[in-house]
Amino acid sequence: MQKTNSNSSSLSVQRIIKGLTLSKSLFVSTLLWGEAHTGKQTLVRSVYPKAEFIDGRKIDNLKDILDSNKEIFIYNFEAIRNIQSINLENRRVVAIANYDKVPSSIESSFAFIYNMPPLTDRFNDVQNFINGFTEELQDELMIKDEIDIDVKHLDLSQNFKSLKISLHREFIKKTLSKQDIEEILFDYFYDRIEGKNSYRENLSLYEKPLIEAGLKRFKSQLKLSEVLGLNRNTLRKKIHEHNIN
């Protein structure tokens, strides 16, 4: 599954696709910039499916490459130095850079400059990715039951990179069996159990999430104390001990 493609529902992304498509018939330089892991390279590949990319970190002399190629696709373009001194005219150069802001010194080097918005500005793209990736995982693991992912627990701080990692985590959490949890705790305790007070030191691994989940579900200490079979004062003491808000 592609991270982002010509089916993106983001108007900003659609405008970039349209601009890249129109420039396919021109020998002009284009810069696509934005935060890392926003799907910039995948987007360019959707317009230029046969493109061969060069890693900017491995380019020693861009001028030599330009002299021998009329069409060049470069990612990690921000790693290239002194670009303002290199002539990009009469060549189809598509540069992909992880810039927070395009340096003013290179703006004149490109005929077209496009900004790829972060995922925090592309809610529909995020939802489409979640749906597609969840379906992939369910097919791969042969899980028939529908998995409900809480988007509040997903991490967009590093765009698709952190989103995919957090989706993996949420999917695993939703599909763990009691035996799986017991085995995970066994491995955790086996490597760490030691000293003379290990029982109390590790008790919070069980008690804290149990109480937090109960409070969130029942919204009442009284109801939770009944469900857990604890005295209300005992429950309050444990809430205080585990610093639960």
KEMARTI-62272 format. One record per residue (C-alpha): residue number from 1; x, y, z; residue in one letter. Coordinates in steps of 0.05 Angstrom, whole numbers. Example, Ala and Ser with C-alpha at 12.3 -4.5 7.8 and 13.67 -1.06 7.14 Angstrom:
% KEMARTI-62272
  seq      xx      yy      zz  type
    1     246     -90     156     A
    2     273     -21     143     S
% end
This chain:
% KEMARTI-62272
  seq      xx      yy      zz  type
    1       0       0       0     M
    2      26      69     -18     Q
    3      30     122      35     K
    4       0     175      -9     T
    5     -19     175     -82     N
    6     -62     207    -136     S
    7    -124     187     -96     N
    8    -106     233     -39     S
    9    -166     273     -16     S
   10    -121     331       7     S
   11    -131     391     -38     L
   12     -59     412     -26     S
   13     -33     344     -48     V
   14     -79     344    -108     Q
   15     -51     411    -130     R
   16      19     383    -124     I
   17       1     323    -166     I
   18     -31     368    -219     K
   19      31     412    -221     G
   20      79     353    -226     L
   21      37     322    -281     T
   22      36     385    -322     L
   23     111     393    -315     S
   24     124     322    -343     K
   25     126     352    -413     S
   26     175     407    -393     L
   27     249     408    -379     F
   28     244     449    -315     V
   29     268     442    -244     S
   30     218     426    -189     T
   31     227     425    -113     L
   32     180     386     -67     L
   33     195     403       5     W
   34     165     391      74     G
   35     173     351     137     E
   36     204     282     134     A
   37     160     220     124     H
   38     101     258      92     T
   39     101     214      30     G
   40     138     261     -17     K
   41     177     208     -53     Q
   42     117     162     -60     T
   43      78     220     -89     L
   44     131     234    -141     V
   45     132     160    -158     R
   46      57     161    -170     S
   47      69     214    -225     V
   48     136     185    -249     Y
   49     129     109    -238     P
   50     194      93    -275     K
   51     236     146    -240     A
   52     304     125    -213     E
   53     322     165    -151     F
   54     390     188    -127     I
   55     404     198     -52     D
   56     429     270     -43     G
   57     473     246      15     R
   58     514     205     -35     K
   59     524     259     -87     I
   60     595     286     -88     D
   61     588     330    -150     N
   62     518     347    -174     L
   63     546     386    -233     K
   64     577     323    -263     D
   65     511     286    -257     I
   66     473     344    -289     L
   67     522     347    -347     D
   68     507     274    -365     S
   69     433     270    -350     N
   70     372     309    -375     K
   71     325     279    -324     E
   72     344     271    -250     I
   73     304     253    -188     F
   74     338     268    -122     I
   75     315     255     -50     Y
   76     349     282      13     N
   77     364     342     -30     F
   78     377     384      33     E
   79     443     347      40     A
   80     471     379     -24     I
   81     512     442     -13     R
   82     524     503     -57     N
   83     463     487    -100     I
   84     455     562    -116     Q
   85     518     559    -157     S
   86     493     502    -201     I
   87     452     514    -264     N
   88     388     472    -266     L
   89     360     502    -330     E
   90     340     459    -390     N
   91     337     396    -348     R
   92     281     359    -314     R
   93     303     359    -242     V
   94     255     336    -188     V
   95     285     349    -120     A
   96     254     324     -54     I
   97     278     358       9     A
   98     262     353      83     N
   99     262     428      93     Y
  100     224     464     148     D
  101     229     524     104     K
  102     260     533      35     V
  103     325     572      40     P
  104     318     638       3     S
  105     386     626     -29     S
  106     360     570     -73     I
  107     289     594     -89     E
  108     312     623    -156     S
  109     342     555    -176     S
  110     274     523    -186     F
  111     218     538    -235     A
  112     166     505    -189     F
  113     166     497    -113     I
  114     113     457     -76     Y
  115     103     446      -2     N
  116      79     378      22     M
  117      34     389      83     P
  118      45     347     146     P
  119      -5     293     165     L
  120     -34     338     219     T
  121     -64     379     162     D
  122     -88     318     123     R
  123    -140     283     166     F
  124    -173     245     108     N
  125    -105     218      84     D
  126     -90     195     155     V
  127    -158     159     160     Q
  128    -148     126      92     N
  129     -79     102     113     F
  130    -106      75     179     I
  131    -162      37     142     N
  132    -115       8      90     G
  133     -59     -11     137     F
  134    -108     -43     186     T
  135    -137     -85     130     E
  136     -67    -107     110     E
  137     -51    -129     181     L
  138    -117    -166     188     Q
  139    -105    -203     122     D
  140     -33    -219     140     E
  141     -51    -246     209     L
  142    -116    -277     185     M
  143    -158    -239     235     I
  144    -232    -237     215     K
  145    -258    -193     271     D
  146    -260    -119     258     E
  147    -207     -80     296     I
  148    -228     -13     323     D
  149    -168      34     327     I
  150    -173      95     373     D
  151    -142     153     333     V
  152    -128     189     398     K
  153     -73     139     412     H
  154     -38     149     345     L
  155      25     189     338     D
  156      32     239     280     L
  157      95     273     306     S
  158     138     241     252     Q
  159      82     235     201     N
  160      76     166     167     F
  161     136     138     205     K
  162     107     149     275     S
  163      36     135     250     L
  164      55      66     224     K
  165      93      49     289     I
  166      35      71     333     S
  167     -14      33     288     L
  168      27     -30     298     H
  169      26     -18     373     R
  170     -49      -6     376     E
  171     -63     -67     332     F
  172     -21    -111     377     I
  173     -56     -85     439     K
  174    -124     -99     409     K
  175    -107    -170     389     T
  176     -68    -195     450     L
  177     -98    -255     487     S
  178     -93    -267     562     K
  179     -38    -318     548     Q
  180       0    -268     505     D
  181      -2    -217     563     I
  182      21    -269     613     E
  183      79    -289     568     E
  184     100    -216     559     I
  185      98    -205     634     L
  186     137    -269     646     F
  187     193    -246     600     D
  188     192    -177     632     Y
  189     196    -203     703     F
  190     246    -258     687     Y
  191     298    -205     666     D
  192     283    -157     723     R
  193     260    -193     786     I
  194     312    -185     840     E
  195     324    -152     908     G
  196     282    -161     971     K
  197     219    -122     955     N
  198     206    -141     882     S
  199     133    -159     893     Y
  200     112     -89     916     R
  201     159     -55     867     E
  202     125     -90     808     N
  203      54     -89     834     L
  204      39     -25     798     S
  205      46     -61     731     L
  206     -19     -96     748     Y
  207     -55     -49     795     E
  208     -45      18     761     K
  209     -73       1     692     P
  210    -129     -39     724     L
  211    -151      20     766     I
  212    -141      71     710     E
  213    -182      29     662     A
  214    -237      19     714     G
  215    -241      94     730     L
  216    -246     111     656     K
  217    -299      58     643     R
  218    -343      68     704     F
  219    -330     142     719     K
  220    -341     127     793     S
  221    -296     104     850     Q
  222    -357      75     885     L
  223    -375      32     826     K
  224    -303      11     814     L
  225    -293      -9     887     S
  226    -354     -55     880     E
  227    -328     -85     815     V
  228    -258     -97     843     L
  229    -285    -121     910     G
  230    -245     -68     948     L
  231    -263     -23    1005     N
  232    -271      49     981     R
  233    -217      73    1028     N
  234    -170      19    1002     T
  235    -184      40     930     L
  236    -171     114     947     R
  237    -105      94     980     K
  238     -83      56     918     K
  239    -103     113     872     I
  240     -59     159     915     H
  241      -1     108     917     E
  242       0     101     841     H
  243      -9     176     830     N
  244     -71     166     788     I
  245    -108     230     769     N
% end
